[in-house]
Amino acid sequence: MTGEQRLEAARRRAKAKFDFYVHLVVYLVVIGMLFAINLISWTGYWWFLWPALFWGVALAFHAASAFLVSQKEAIIDRMVHRDIEANSAGDSGRSSSDPPTV
């Protein structure tokens, strides 16, 4: 991976994290307003919990995609480098025309 590709991947990861934080702030503001409306117009039922729950699940998926899936490229790069190093260390005694051994 070239330096430019690494920079682009880092920008994508940073944007994904930033977008999640914006989503989190919007969630907290809207759910806070729904809580206030629920409290002011109290009917004996906490209905604001339903949108909080379902939107919260969506927010959890967004967090997973921003913080876990965005690391996928870095994890794959590390695995590729380890595989290359392991294969080049094991191949040092063979010529390039020999078939690989299992």
N, C-alpha and C positions, 0 to 999 in steps of 0.2 A: 504494500500500500504506500503510495507516494505521500509526500507532505501535504500536497493539495487535497488529496482524497481524505487524509486524516482530519484536516481542517474542516472539510465539508461534513464528515461524519460527526465531528465534535459540535458543529453548528446545528445539525439536525437533532442531536441529543439535547443540547441546551434549549433549543426551541420547544422540544417536546416537554421538557421539565417546566419551562416558563408557561406554556399553554396550560399545563396541569395546575400550576399555582393560580393562574387567572380563573380557571374553572372552580377551584377550591374557594376563592374569595367570592365569586358569584353565588356559589352554593350557600356559603355561610350567610351572606346578605339576604338572599331570597328566603331561605329557611327561617332566618331570624324574623323577617317581615311576616311570614306565614304564622310563626309562633305568636307574634304580637296580635295579628288579626284573630287568631284562634282564642287568645286570652281575652281580648276585648269583647268578642262576640261569643262568649262562653256558653256552650249548650250542654256541657257535661261530657263532652267527647273530644279527645285529642286527635282530631283529624289531620293536623299538620304532620303527624308522625308518618303517615302513608307516603306523601311526596318526599319527606326526608329519608325514609327507608329506601325507596326505589331509586331516587336520585343518588343516594349514598352508595348504592350498589354500582351504579354506572360510574360514579366518581372513583370507586375502588378499582374498577377495570381500567379507567383512565390512568390511575396511579401505576397500576401494574404495567401498562404499556409504556408509560413515560420512564419508569425507573428500572424495570426488569427487561423488557423487550428491547429497549434502546441500547442495552449492554450486549445484545446479541452479536453485533459486529465485532466488538472487542473480544468476546469469548471465542468466536470462530477464528479470529486472527491468531489468538494464543494457541488454539488447538492445531491450526495449520502449521505454525512455527514449531511446535513440539513434535508434530508428525514429521516434518522435514528434517529436524535435528536428529530424531530417532532413526529415520531411514538413512540419512547420510552417515551416521556413526556406524550403522550396521552394514553399510555397503562399501566400506573402505577397503575390504579385502577382495572384492570382486571387480571384474572388468565391466564396462558399461554394456557390453554385448551379451553378458550372461543373463539368463532369465531369473527373475526374482524367486527366492526360495520361500517356502511356506513353513 
